Amino acid sequence: MTDTTPHRGHDGARPGHAPAADHEHAPHPGGNDSLHAKDPGTHEAHAHADAEAASDAGILDLDAEVLAGHLAEITGWLPLDGSPRHVLDLGCGTGAGTFALLDRYPGARVTAVDSSPAHLGRLREKADAAGVAGRVRTVLADLDGAWPELEAPDLVWASASMHHMADPDRALRAVRDLLVPGGLFAVVELSGFPRFLPAGAPEDRPGVEERAHAASDRHHAHHVPHRGADWGPKLAAAGFEVEGERTVAVHLDGSRAPAVGRYALEGLRRMRGTVGDLLPAEDLAALDRLLDVESPHCIARRDDLAVRTERSVWAARRAR
């Protein structure tokens, strides 16, 4: 069930690349349409980086699969006069927003920008499989530095990526300058990585999920200071006219979506890595029991899971 209400801003902090990664990355070093050579380093370091990228890609794909309906609801709400011809997806990850926008606007093409060669490679694989590769261009770029040459878009989409920018106000102005006159900028944020367990669970350590979220929020408040920002005033200060704000509340019954168990397992695994030094031993032990895939108590085996989170969206127009 989904409840849509006008957005009033929130204090929820969005986990960075720990719980679910930030479902779509902020763009970082790279260049147009090419994968740069890896930095020099040890074989072990490269193997670790490759494994981490593969893990990130997996949970981004799970997020896209589980929450596809809610993402479609947001794209359908955008106040567009007609179908855009060119869409720019900033911090595209493995393409959750890219493919939602391609589905919503069959005549559009998308330029997908991200920091991760692995994520862009996965996006291209998915585009090939879906038969839409001709409508997608990928760009590896660091938007905290000099922006690459990009064709002016009718619509810019930034989902869980703006708060990663070192100077988000600068990035907002850059988007304004890039958009065609009258073009639309959609900024999407999540209130946090989803909750999955019912009240009183797990039975041996009730409330551990909520305490882990609180610890993750404290961690990311320091490392990602713009997470959870109210983007409305920032957009106005950058020269946009905010046309709409909305929060979509997500409550998805896990019994109806087979991927929810895997999504919960991978998300909690990432959160465990972030909060390991912030929780008491009893809570860490409870998390480890939930993450033990050999145990009948593993979170992925529960039949009472639900996906509970919120997505907030701001739609802002570049003045003509």
C-alpha positions as protocol buffer text, in pm:
chain_id: "A"
residue {
  index: 1
  type: MET
  ca { x: 0 y: 0 z: 0 }
}
residue {
  index: 2
  type: THR
  ca { x: 130 y: 342 z: -89 }
}
residue {
  index: 3
  type: ASP
  ca { x: 29 y: 671 z: 64 }
}
residue {
  index: 4
  type: THR
  ca { x: 129 y: 991 z: -113 }
}
residue {
  index: 5
  type: THR
  ca { x: 130 y: 1316 z: 82 }
}
residue {
  index: 6
  type: PRO
  ca { x: 280 y: 1660 z: 26 }
}
residue {
  index: 7
  type: HIS
  ca { x: 641 y: 1672 z: 137 }
}
residue {
  index: 8
  type: ARG
  ca { x: 724 y: 1879 z: 443 }
}
residue {
  index: 9
  type: GLY
  ca { x: 1091 y: 1794 z: 471 }
}
residue {
  index: 10
  type: HIS
  ca { x: 1235 y: 1528 z: 699 }
}
residue {
  index: 11
  type: ASP
  ca { x: 1520 y: 1466 z: 938 }
}
residue {
  index: 12
  type: GLY
  ca { x: 1573 y: 1107 z: 828 }
}
residue {
  index: 13
  type: ALA
  ca { x: 1928 y: 1038 z: 724 }
}
residue {
  index: 14
  type: ARG
  ca { x: 1991 y: 839 z: 417 }
}
residue {
  index: 15
  type: PRO
  ca { x: 2245 y: 560 z: 468 }
}
residue {
  index: 16
  type: GLY
  ca { x: 2540 y: 610 z: 241 }
}
residue {
  index: 17
  type: HIS
  ca { x: 2714 y: 318 z: 84 }
}
residue {
  index: 18
  type: ALA
  ca { x: 2672 y: 98 z: 382 }
}
residue {
  index: 19
  type: PRO
  ca { x: 2319 y: -34 z: 422 }
}
residue {
  index: 20
  type: ALA
  ca { x: 2212 y: -47 z: 62 }
}
residue {
  index: 21
  type: ALA
  ca { x: 2471 y: 165 z: -82 }
}
residue {
  index: 22
  type: ASP
  ca { x: 2319 y: 490 z: -185 }
}
residue {
  index: 23
  type: HIS
  ca { x: 2104 y: 322 z: -437 }
}
residue {
  index: 24
  type: GLU
  ca { x: 2245 y: 543 z: -708 }
}
residue {
  index: 25
  type: HIS
  ca { x: 2599 y: 670 z: -676 }
}
residue {
  index: 26
  type: ALA
  ca { x: 2720 y: 1025 z: -706 }
}
residue {
  index: 27
  type: PRO
  ca { x: 2938 y: 1057 z: -1014 }
}
residue {
  index: 28
  type: HIS
  ca { x: 3315 y: 1045 z: -955 }
}
residue {
  index: 29
  type: PRO
  ca { x: 3635 y: 1023 z: -1159 }
}
residue {
  index: 30
  type: GLY
  ca { x: 3616 y: 922 z: -1521 }
}
residue {
  index: 31
  type: GLY
  ca { x: 3536 y: 1051 z: -1865 }
}
residue {
  index: 32
  type: ASN
  ca { x: 3286 y: 1025 z: -2148 }
}
residue {
  index: 33
  type: ASP
  ca { x: 3180 y: 690 z: -2282 }
}
residue {
  index: 34
  type: SER
  ca { x: 3496 y: 507 z: -2181 }
}
residue {
  index: 35
  type: LEU
  ca { x: 3624 y: 309 z: -1888 }
}
residue {
  index: 36
  type: HIS
  ca { x: 3954 y: 448 z: -1769 }
}
residue {
  index: 37
  type: ALA
  ca { x: 4244 y: 223 z: -1679 }
}
residue {
  index: 38
  type: LYS
  ca { x: 4253 y: 115 z: -1319 }
}
residue {
  index: 39
  type: ASP
  ca { x: 4484 y: 298 z: -1083 }
}
residue {
  index: 40
  type: PRO
  ca { x: 4805 y: 113 z: -1004 }
}
residue {
  index: 41
  type: GLY
  ca { x: 4781 y: -110 z: -700 }
}
residue {
  index: 42
  type: THR
  ca { x: 4801 y: -464 z: -577 }
}
residue {
  index: 43
  type: HIS
  ca { x: 4612 y: -755 z: -722 }
}
residue {
  index: 44
  type: GLU
  ca { x: 4444 y: -800 z: -384 }
}
residue {
  index: 45
  type: ALA
  ca { x: 4328 y: -437 z: -381 }
}
residue {
  index: 46
  type: HIS
  ca { x: 4178 y: -471 z: -729 }
}
residue {
  index: 47
  type: ALA
  ca { x: 4009 y: -797 z: -633 }
}
residue {
  index: 48
  type: HIS
  ca { x: 3859 y: -633 z: -325 }
}
residue {
  index: 49
  type: ALA
  ca { x: 3738 y: -335 z: -528 }
}
residue {
  index: 50
  type: ASP
  ca { x: 3585 y: -563 z: -791 }
}
residue {
  index: 51
  type: ALA
  ca { x: 3408 y: -769 z: -524 }
}
residue {
  index: 52
  type: GLU
  ca { x: 3275 y: -455 z: -355 }
}
residue {
  index: 53
  type: ALA
  ca { x: 3148 y: -318 z: -688 }
}
residue {
  index: 54
  type: ALA
  ca { x: 2976 y: -649 z: -761 }
}
residue {
  index: 55
  type: SER
  ca { x: 2812 y: -642 z: -417 }
}
residue {
  index: 56
  type: ASP
  ca { x: 2696 y: -285 z: -470 }
}
residue {
  index: 57
  type: ALA
  ca { x: 2556 y: -372 z: -812 }
}
residue {
  index: 58
  type: GLY
  ca { x: 2367 y: -666 z: -668 }
}
residue {
  index: 59
  type: ILE
  ca { x: 2188 y: -465 z: -403 }
}
residue {
  index: 60
  type: LEU
  ca { x: 2116 y: -181 z: -644 }
}
residue {
  index: 61
  type: ASP
  ca { x: 1952 y: -434 z: -876 }
}
residue {
  index: 62
  type: LEU
  ca { x: 1751 y: -574 z: -584 }
}
residue {
  index: 63
  type: ASP
  ca { x: 1637 y: -225 z: -488 }
}
residue {
  index: 64
  type: ALA
  ca { x: 1523 y: -163 z: -845 }
}
residue {
  index: 65
  type: GLU
  ca { x: 1337 y: -494 z: -858 }
}
residue {
  index: 66
  type: VAL
  ca { x: 1160 y: -467 z: -523 }
}
residue {
  index: 67
  type: LEU
  ca { x: 1065 y: -98 z: -547 }
}
residue {
  index: 68
  type: ALA
  ca { x: 999 y: -78 z: -921 }
}
residue {
  index: 69
  type: GLY
  ca { x: 630 y: 1 z: -875 }
}
residue {
  index: 70
  type: HIS
  ca { x: 699 y: 292 z: -643 }
}
residue {
  index: 71
  type: LEU
  ca { x: 964 y: 430 z: -875 }
}
residue {
  index: 72
  type: ALA
  ca { x: 714 y: 416 z: -1161 }
}
residue {
  index: 73
  type: GLU
  ca { x: 468 y: 605 z: -942 }
}
residue {
  index: 74
  type: ILE
  ca { x: 721 y: 887 z: -897 }
}
residue {
  index: 75
  type: THR
  ca { x: 809 y: 911 z: -1267 }
}
residue {
  index: 76
  type: GLY
  ca { x: 436 y: 922 z: -1345 }
}
residue {
  index: 77
  type: TRP
  ca { x: 389 y: 1212 z: -1105 }
}
residue {
  index: 78
  type: LEU
  ca { x: 651 y: 1440 z: -1262 }
}
residue {
  index: 79
  type: PRO
  ca { x: 489 y: 1761 z: -1396 }
}
residue {
  index: 80
  type: LEU
  ca { x: 596 y: 1736 z: -1758 }
}
residue {
  index: 81
  type: ASP
  ca { x: 403 y: 1895 z: -2044 }
}
residue {
  index: 82
  type: GLY
  ca { x: 499 y: 1616 z: -2282 }
}
residue {
  index: 83
  type: SER
  ca { x: 753 y: 1340 z: -2326 }
}
residue {
  index: 84
  type: PRO
  ca { x: 1115 y: 1455 z: -2291 }
}
residue {
  index: 85
  type: ARG
  ca { x: 1350 y: 1380 z: -2577 }
}
residue {
  index: 86
  type: HIS
  ca { x: 1673 y: 1370 z: -2377 }
}
residue {
  index: 87
  type: VAL
  ca { x: 1701 y: 1269 z: -2011 }
}
residue {
  index: 88
  type: LEU
  ca { x: 2014 y: 1299 z: -1796 }
}
residue {
  index: 89
  type: ASP
  ca { x: 2039 y: 1051 z: -1505 }
}
residue {
  index: 90
  type: LEU
  ca { x: 2298 y: 1177 z: -1253 }
}
residue {
  index: 91
  type: GLY
  ca { x: 2440 y: 908 z: -1027 }
}
residue {
  index: 92
  type: CYS
  ca { x: 2262 y: 635 z: -1220 }
}
residue {
  index: 93
  type: GLY
  ca { x: 2405 y: 331 z: -1041 }
}
residue {
  index: 94
  type: THR
  ca { x: 2301 y: 18 z: -1230 }
}
residue {
  index: 95
  type: GLY
  ca { x: 2009 y: 196 z: -1391 }
}
residue {
  index: 96
  type: ALA
  ca { x: 1700 y: 187 z: -1170 }
}
residue {
  index: 97
  type: GLY
  ca { x: 1605 y: 540 z: -1272 }
}
residue {
  index: 98
  type: THR
  ca { x: 1736 y: 502 z: -1626 }
}
residue {
  index: 99
  type: PHE
  ca { x: 1507 y: 209 z: -1705 }
}
residue {
  index: 100
  type: ALA
  ca { x: 1208 y: 357 z: -1524 }
}
residue {
  index: 101
  type: LEU
  ca { x: 1245 y: 670 z: -1737 }
}
residue {
  index: 102
  type: LEU
  ca { x: 1292 y: 471 z: -2059 }
}
residue {
  index: 103
  type: ASP
  ca { x: 972 y: 281 z: -1979 }
}
residue {
  index: 104
  type: ARG
  ca { x: 781 y: 599 z: -1893 }
}
residue {
  index: 105
  type: TYR
  ca { x: 898 y: 790 z: -2202 }
}
residue {
  index: 106
  type: PRO
  ca { x: 933 y: 552 z: -2499 }
}
residue {
  index: 107
  type: GLY
  ca { x: 1057 y: 830 z: -2727 }
}
residue {
  index: 108
  type: ALA
  ca { x: 1333 y: 949 z: -2494 }
}
residue {
  index: 109
  type: ARG
  ca { x: 1700 y: 865 z: -2481 }
}
residue {
  index: 110
  type: VAL
  ca { x: 1897 y: 871 z: -2157 }
}
residue {
  index: 111
  type: THR
  ca { x: 2251 y: 978 z: -2077 }
}
residue {
  index: 112
  type: ALA
  ca { x: 2347 y: 787 z: -1762 }
}
residue {
  index: 113
  type: VAL
  ca { x: 2632 y: 934 z: -1553 }
}
residue {
  index: 114
  type: ASP
  ca { x: 2808 y: 757 z: -1269 }
}
residue {
  index: 115
  type: SER
  ca { x: 3141 y: 715 z: -1093 }
}
residue {
  index: 116
  type: SER
  ca { x: 3160 y: 338 z: -1113 }
}
residue {
  index: 117
  type: PRO
  ca { x: 3282 y: 158 z: -1427 }
}
residue {
  index: 118
  type: ALA
  ca { x: 3132 y: -164 z: -1292 }
}
residue {
  index: 119
  type: HIS
  ca { x: 2790 y: -9 z: -1244 }
}
residue {
  index: 120
  type: LEU
  ca { x: 2792 y: 147 z: -1589 }
}
residue {
  index: 121
  type: GLY
  ca { x: 2899 y: -185 z: -1736 }
}
residue {
  index: 122
  type: ARG
  ca { x: 2608 y: -356 z: -1561 }
}
residue {
  index: 123
  type: LEU
  ca { x: 2371 y: -87 z: -1689 }
}
residue {
  index: 124
  type: ARG
  ca { x: 2489 y: -145 z: -2046 }
}
residue {
  index: 125
  type: GLU
  ca { x: 2440 y: -521 z: -2006 }
}
residue {
  index: 126
  type: LYS
  ca { x: 2084 y: -464 z: -1889 }
}
residue {
  index: 127
  type: ALA
  ca { x: 2018 y: -220 z: -2174 }
}
residue {
  index: 128
  type: ASP
  ca { x: 2141 y: -477 z: -2425 }
}
residue {
  index: 129
  type: ALA
  ca { x: 1922 y: -747 z: -2271 }
}
residue {
  index: 130
  type: ALA
  ca { x: 1619 y: -517 z: -2278 }
}
residue {
  index: 131
  type: GLY
  ca { x: 1678 y: -413 z: -2638 }
}
residue {
  index: 132
  type: VAL
  ca { x: 1721 y: -43 z: -2554 }
}
residue {
  index: 133
  type: ALA
  ca { x: 2098 y: -6 z: -2587 }
}
residue {
  index: 134
  type: GLY
  ca { x: 2050 y: 239 z: -2874 }
}
residue {
  index: 135
  type: ARG
  ca { x: 1863 y: 474 z: -2640 }
}
residue {
  index: 136
  type: VAL
  ca { x: 2129 y: 478 z: -2365 }
}
residue {
  index: 137
  type: ARG
  ca { x: 2464 y: 653 z: -2346 }
}
residue {
  index: 138
  type: THR
  ca { x: 2685 y: 600 z: -2041 }
}
residue {
  index: 139
  type: VAL
  ca { x: 2931 y: 858 z: -1910 }
}
residue {
  index: 140
  type: LEU
  ca { x: 3194 y: 797 z: -1643 }
}
residue {
  index: 141
  type: ALA
  ca { x: 3254 y: 1134 z: -1477 }
}
residue {
  index: 142
  type: ASP
  ca { x: 3352 y: 1321 z: -1163 }
}
residue {
  index: 143
  type: LEU
  ca { x: 3093 y: 1592 z: -1113 }
}
residue {
  index: 144
  type: ASP
  ca { x: 3284 y: 1729 z: -817 }
}
residue {
  index: 145
  type: GLY
  ca { x: 3542 y: 1836 z: -1074 }
}
residue {
  index: 146
  type: ALA
  ca { x: 3499 y: 1972 z: -1424 }
}
residue {
  index: 147
  type: TRP
  ca { x: 3178 y: 1846 z: -1580 }
}
residue {
  index: 148
  type: PRO
  ca { x: 3207 y: 1652 z: -1905 }
}
residue {
  index: 149
  type: GLU
  ca { x: 3052 y: 1774 z: -2228 }
}
residue {
  index: 150
  type: LEU
  ca { x: 2685 y: 1681 z: -2204 }
}
residue {
  index: 151
  type: GLU
  ca { x: 2401 y: 1750 z: -2442 }
}
residue {
  index: 152
  type: ALA
  ca { x: 2137 y: 1980 z: -2294 }
}
residue {
  index: 153
  type: PRO
  ca { x: 1855 y: 1763 z: -2149 }
}
residue {
  index: 154
  type: ASP
  ca { x: 1481 y: 1827 z: -2116 }
}
residue {
  index: 155
  type: LEU
  ca { x: 1477 y: 1634 z: -1787 }
}
residue {
  index: 156
  type: VAL
  ca { x: 1747 y: 1577 z: -1526 }
}
residue {
  index: 157
  type: TRP
  ca { x: 1694 y: 1295 z: -1276 }
}
residue {
  index: 158
  type: ALA
  ca { x: 1905 y: 1267 z: -959 }
}
residue {
  index: 159
  type: SER
  ca { x: 1802 y: 990 z: -720 }
}
residue {
  index: 160
  type: ALA
  ca { x: 1996 y: 960 z: -392 }
}
residue {
  index: 161
  type: SER
  ca { x: 2296 y: 1123 z: -555 }
}
residue {
  index: 162
  type: MET
  ca { x: 2287 y: 1497 z: -485 }
}
residue {
  index: 163
  type: HIS
  ca { x: 2379 y: 1456 z: -120 }
}
residue {
  index: 164
  type: HIS
  ca { x: 2705 y: 1289 z: -222 }
}
residue {
  index: 165
  type: MET
  ca { x: 2829 y: 1601 z: -398 }
}
residue {
  index: 166
  type: ALA
  ca { x: 3112 y: 1782 z: -220 }
}
residue {
  index: 167
  type: ASP
  ca { x: 2941 y: 2110 z: -314 }
}
residue {
  index: 168
  type: PRO
  ca { x: 2578 y: 2034 z: -396 }
}
residue {
  index: 169
  type: ASP
  ca { x: 2492 y: 2403 z: -447 }
}
residue {
  index: 170
  type: ARG
  ca { x: 2750 y: 2418 z: -725 }
}
residue {
  index: 171
  type: ALA
  ca { x: 2606 y: 2101 z: -878 }
}
residue {
  index: 172
  type: LEU
  ca { x: 2254 y: 2246 z: -868 }
}
residue {
  index: 173
  type: ARG
  ca { x: 2371 y: 2556 z: -1054 }
}
residue {
  index: 174
  type: ALA
  ca { x: 2548 y: 2337 z: -1310 }
}
residue {
  index: 175
  type: VAL
  ca { x: 2225 y: 2145 z: -1372 }
}
residue {
  index: 176
  type: ARG
  ca { x: 2035 y: 2471 z: -1413 }
}
residue {
  index: 177
  type: ASP
  ca { x: 2284 y: 2595 z: -1671 }
}
residue {
  index: 178
  type: LEU
  ca { x: 2272 y: 2264 z: -1858 }
}
residue {
  index: 179
  type: LEU
  ca { x: 1894 y: 2223 z: -1879 }
}
residue {
  index: 180
  type: VAL
  ca { x: 1706 y: 2356 z: -2179 }
}
residue {
  index: 181
  type: PRO
  ca { x: 1484 y: 2658 z: -2095 }
}
residue {
  index: 182
  type: GLY
  ca { x: 1173 y: 2524 z: -1926 }
}
residue {
  index: 183
  type: GLY
  ca { x: 1346 y: 2192 z: -1853 }
}
residue {
  index: 184
  type: LEU
  ca { x: 1263 y: 1994 z: -1539 }
}
residue {
  index: 185
  type: PHE
  ca { x: 1494 y: 1876 z: -1261 }
}
residue {
  index: 186
  type: ALA
  ca { x: 1375 y: 1590 z: -1038 }
}
residue {
  index: 187
  type: VAL
  ca { x: 1562 y: 1530 z: -712 }
}
residue {
  index: 188
  type: VAL
  ca { x: 1470 y: 1209 z: -530 }
}
residue {
  index: 189
  type: GLU
  ca { x: 1579 y: 1112 z: -180 }
}
residue {
  index: 190
  type: LEU
  ca { x: 1510 y: 814 z: 45 }
}
residue {
  index: 191
  type: SER
  ca { x: 1441 y: 867 z: 412 }
}
residue {
  index: 192
  type: GLY
  ca { x: 1668 y: 576 z: 489 }
}
residue {
  index: 193
  type: PHE
  ca { x: 1738 y: 220 z: 397 }
}
residue {
  index: 194
  type: PRO
  ca { x: 1413 y: 23 z: 437 }
}
residue {
  index: 195
  type: ARG
  ca { x: 1306 y: -144 z: 758 }
}
residue {
  index: 196
  type: PHE
  ca { x: 1200 y: -507 z: 722 }
}
residue {
  index: 197
  type: LEU
  ca { x: 1128 y: -668 z: 1061 }
}
residue {
  index: 198
  type: PRO
  ca { x: 796 y: -643 z: 1245 }
}
residue {
  index: 199
  type: ALA
  ca { x: 769 y: -484 z: 1589 }
}
residue {
  index: 200
  type: GLY
  ca { x: 912 y: -708 z: 1860 }
}
residue {
  index: 201
  type: ALA
  ca { x: 1149 y: -889 z: 1624 }
}
residue {
  index: 202
  type: PRO
  ca { x: 1381 y: -1064 z: 1635 }
}
residue {
  index: 203
  type: GLU
  ca { x: 1248 y: -1253 z: 1931 }
}
residue {
  index: 204
  type: ASP
  ca { x: 1589 y: -1294 z: 2095 }
}
residue {
  index: 205
  type: ARG
  ca { x: 1680 y: -923 z: 2065 }
}
residue {
  index: 206
  type: PRO
  ca { x: 1375 y: -705 z: 1991 }
}
residue {
  index: 207
  type: GLY
  ca { x: 1444 y: -367 z: 1830 }
}
residue {
  index: 208
  type: VAL
  ca { x: 1794 y: -443 z: 1705 }
}
residue {
  index: 209
  type: GLU
  ca { x: 1706 y: -332 z: 1351 }
}
residue {
  index: 210
  type: GLU
  ca { x: 1592 y: 9 z: 1473 }
}
residue {
  index: 211
  type: ARG
  ca { x: 1902 y: 52 z: 1689 }
}
residue {
  index: 212
  type: ALA
  ca { x: 2122 y: -40 z: 1392 }
}
residue {
  index: 213
  type: HIS
  ca { x: 1946 y: 225 z: 1183 }
}
residue {
  index: 214
  type: ALA
  ca { x: 1998 y: 485 z: 1453 }
}
residue {
  index: 215
  type: ALA
  ca { x: 2370 y: 402 z: 1471 }
}
residue {
  index: 216
  type: SER
  ca { x: 2398 y: 417 z: 1092 }
}
residue {
  index: 217
  type: ASP
  ca { x: 2225 y: 755 z: 1091 }
}
residue {
  index: 218
  type: ARG
  ca { x: 2475 y: 890 z: 1344 }
}
residue {
  index: 219
  type: HIS
  ca { x: 2764 y: 760 z: 1136 }
}
residue {
  index: 220
  type: HIS
  ca { x: 2639 y: 908 z: 812 }
}
residue {
  index: 221
  type: ALA
  ca { x: 2542 y: 1242 z: 964 }
}
residue {
  index: 222
  type: HIS
  ca { x: 2915 y: 1305 z: 994 }
}
residue {
  index: 223
  type: HIS
  ca { x: 3029 y: 1152 z: 666 }
}
residue {
  index: 224
  type: VAL
  ca { x: 2742 y: 1261 z: 439 }
}
residue {
  index: 225
  type: PRO
  ca { x: 2628 y: 1597 z: 584 }
}
residue {
  index: 226
  type: HIS
  ca { x: 2383 y: 1677 z: 303 }
}
residue {
  index: 227
  type: ARG
  ca { x: 2196 y: 1351 z: 340 }
}
residue {
  index: 228
  type: GLY
  ca { x: 1834 y: 1418 z: 436 }
}
residue {
  index: 229
  type: ALA
  ca { x: 1851 y: 1781 z: 320 }
}
residue {
  index: 230
  type: ASP
  ca { x: 1538 y: 1973 z: 222 }
}
residue {
  index: 231
  type: TRP
  ca { x: 1620 y: 2033 z: -142 }
}
residue {
  index: 232
  type: GLY
  ca { x: 1338 y: 2282 z: -202 }
}
residue {
  index: 233
  type: PRO
  ca { x: 1520 y: 2591 z: -65 }
}
residue {
  index: 234
  type: LYS
  ca { x: 1846 y: 2480 z: -224 }
}
residue {
  index: 235
  type: LEU
  ca { x: 1678 y: 2446 z: -563 }
}
residue {
  index: 236
  type: ALA
  ca { x: 1520 y: 2790 z: -530 }
}
residue {
  index: 237
  type: ALA
  ca { x: 1855 y: 2944 z: -435 }
}
residue {
  index: 238
  type: ALA
  ca { x: 2010 y: 2787 z: -745 }
}
residue {
  index: 239
  type: GLY
  ca { x: 1756 y: 2958 z: -971 }
}
residue {
  index: 240
  type: PHE
  ca { x: 1486 y: 2695 z: -1004 }
}
residue {
  index: 241
  type: GLU
  ca { x: 1113 y: 2732 z: -956 }
}
residue {
  index: 242
  type: VAL
  ca { x: 994 y: 2440 z: -743 }
}
residue {
  index: 243
  type: GLU
  ca { x: 668 y: 2313 z: -895 }
}
residue {
  index: 244
  type: GLY
  ca { x: 598 y: 2020 z: -670 }
}
residue {
  index: 245
  type: GLU
  ca { x: 713 y: 1825 z: -364 }
}
residue {
  index: 246
  type: ARG
  ca { x: 587 y: 1485 z: -262 }
}
residue {
  index: 247
  type: THR
  ca { x: 664 y: 1199 z: -30 }
}
residue {
  index: 248
  type: VAL
  ca { x: 574 y: 844 z: -131 }
}
residue {
  index: 249
  type: ALA
  ca { x: 542 y: 611 z: 168 }
}
residue {
  index: 250
  type: VAL
  ca { x: 630 y: 252 z: 84 }
}
residue {
  index: 251
  type: HIS
  ca { x: 487 y: -46 z: 271 }
}
residue {
  index: 252
  type: LEU
  ca { x: 531 y: -363 z: 69 }
}
residue {
  index: 253
  type: ASP
  ca { x: 423 y: -702 z: 204 }
}
residue {
  index: 254
  type: GLY
  ca { x: 728 y: -924 z: 175 }
}
residue {
  index: 255
  type: SER
  ca { x: 519 y: -1236 z: 115 }
}
residue {
  index: 256
  type: ARG
  ca { x: 417 y: -1094 z: -223 }
}
residue {
  index: 257
  type: ALA
  ca { x: 771 y: -1023 z: -346 }
}
residue {
  index: 258
  type: PRO
  ca { x: 1017 y: -1314 z: -345 }
}
residue {
  index: 259
  type: ALA
  ca { x: 1318 y: -1082 z: -365 }
}
residue {
  index: 260
  type: VAL
  ca { x: 1241 y: -910 z: -33 }
}
residue {
  index: 261
  type: GLY
  ca { x: 1424 y: -1171 z: 174 }
}
residue {
  index: 262
  type: ARG
  ca { x: 1740 y: -1134 z: -34 }
}
residue {
  index: 263
  type: TYR
  ca { x: 1703 y: -756 z: -25 }
}
residue {
  index: 264
  type: ALA
  ca { x: 1676 y: -758 z: 355 }
}
residue {
  index: 265
  type: LEU
  ca { x: 1975 y: -992 z: 389 }
}
residue {
  index: 266
  type: GLU
  ca { x: 2203 y: -787 z: 164 }
}
residue {
  index: 267
  type: GLY
  ca { x: 2095 y: -456 z: 316 }
}
residue {
  index: 268
  type: LEU
  ca { x: 2143 y: -572 z: 674 }
}
residue {
  index: 269
  type: ARG
  ca { x: 2481 y: -720 z: 580 }
}
residue {
  index: 270
  type: ARG
  ca { x: 2595 y: -381 z: 452 }
}
residue {
  index: 271
  type: MET
  ca { x: 2459 y: -206 z: 760 }
}
residue {
  index: 272
  type: ARG
  ca { x: 2643 y: -453 z: 986 }
}
residue {
  index: 273
  type: GLY
  ca { x: 2968 y: -341 z: 825 }
}
residue {
  index: 274
  type: THR
  ca { x: 2895 y: 22 z: 905 }
}
residue {
  index: 275
  type: VAL
  ca { x: 2774 y: -9 z: 1265 }
}
residue {
  index: 276
  type: GLY
  ca { x: 3015 y: -275 z: 1389 }
}
residue {
  index: 277
  type: ASP
  ca { x: 3193 y: -30 z: 1618 }
}
residue {
  index: 278
  type: LEU
  ca { x: 2878 y: 154 z: 1726 }
}
residue {
  index: 279
  type: LEU
  ca { x: 2654 y: -112 z: 1880 }
}
residue {
  index: 280
  type: PRO
  ca { x: 2687 y: -325 z: 2193 }
}
residue {
  index: 281
  type: ALA
  ca { x: 2807 y: -681 z: 2157 }
}
residue {
  index: 282
  type: GLU
  ca { x: 2458 y: -821 z: 2221 }
}
residue {
  index: 283
  type: ASP
  ca { x: 2315 y: -628 z: 1926 }
}
residue {
  index: 284
  type: LEU
  ca { x: 2601 y: -730 z: 1698 }
}
residue {
  index: 285
  type: ALA
  ca { x: 2550 y: -1093 z: 1791 }
}
residue {
  index: 286
  type: ALA
  ca { x: 2178 y: -1062 z: 1711 }
}
residue {
  index: 287
  type: LEU
  ca { x: 2260 y: -909 z: 1372 }
}
residue {
  index: 288
  type: ASP
  ca { x: 2501 y: -1192 z: 1302 }
}
residue {
  index: 289
  type: ARG
  ca { x: 2230 y: -1448 z: 1379 }
}
residue {
  index: 290
  type: LEU
  ca { x: 1998 y: -1272 z: 1133 }
}
residue {
  index: 291
  type: LEU
  ca { x: 2275 y: -1279 z: 872 }
}
residue {
  index: 292
  type: ASP
  ca { x: 2364 y: -1647 z: 915 }
}
residue {
  index: 293
  type: VAL
  ca { x: 2236 y: -1803 z: 593 }
}
residue {
  index: 294
  type: GLU
  ca { x: 2278 y: -2153 z: 741 }
}
residue {
  index: 295
  type: SER
  ca { x: 2048 y: -2071 z: 1032 }
}
residue {
  index: 296
  type: PRO
  ca { x: 1670 y: -2118 z: 1033 }
}
residue {
  index: 297
  type: HIS
  ca { x: 1660 y: -1775 z: 1199 }
}
residue {
  index: 298
  type: CYS
  ca { x: 1823 y: -1596 z: 903 }
}
residue {
  index: 299
  type: ILE
  ca { x: 1629 y: -1286 z: 805 }
}
residue {
  index: 300
  type: ALA
  ca { x: 1594 y: -1415 z: 449 }
}
residue {
  index: 301
  type: ARG
  ca { x: 1394 y: -1714 z: 576 }
}
residue {
  index: 302
  type: ARG
  ca { x: 1132 y: -1514 z: 767 }
}
residue {
  index: 303
  type: ASP
  ca { x: 779 y: -1502 z: 632 }
}
residue {
  index: 304
  type: ASP
  ca { x: 680 y: -1182 z: 815 }
}
residue {
  index: 305
  type: LEU
  ca { x: 901 y: -927 z: 639 }
}
residue {
  index: 306
  type: ALA
  ca { x: 776 y: -602 z: 488 }
}
residue {
  index: 307
  type: VAL
  ca { x: 955 y: -320 z: 308 }
}
residue {
  index: 308
  type: ARG
  ca { x: 895 y: 11 z: 486 }
}
residue {
  index: 309
  type: THR
  ca { x: 1056 y: 334 z: 370 }
}
residue {
  index: 310
  type: GLU
  ca { x: 982 y: 670 z: 208 }
}
residue {
  index: 311
  type: ARG
  ca { x: 1092 y: 844 z: -110 }
}
residue {
  index: 312
  type: SER
  ca { x: 1071 y: 1220 z: -135 }
}
residue {
  index: 313
  type: VAL
  ca { x: 1080 y: 1402 z: -467 }
}
residue {
  index: 314
  type: TRP
  ca { x: 1120 y: 1765 z: -564 }
}
residue {
  index: 315
  type: ALA
  ca { x: 1028 y: 1875 z: -918 }
}
residue {
  index: 316
  type: ALA
  ca { x: 1183 y: 2207 z: -1019 }
}
residue {
  index: 317
  type: ARG
  ca { x: 1169 y: 2400 z: -1343 }
}
residue {
  index: 318
  type: ARG
  ca { x: 1441 y: 2606 z: -1499 }
}
residue {
  index: 319
  type: ALA
  ca { x: 1289 y: 2948 z: -1565 }
}
residue {
  index: 320
  type: ARG
  ca { x: 1232 y: 3007 z: -1936 }
}
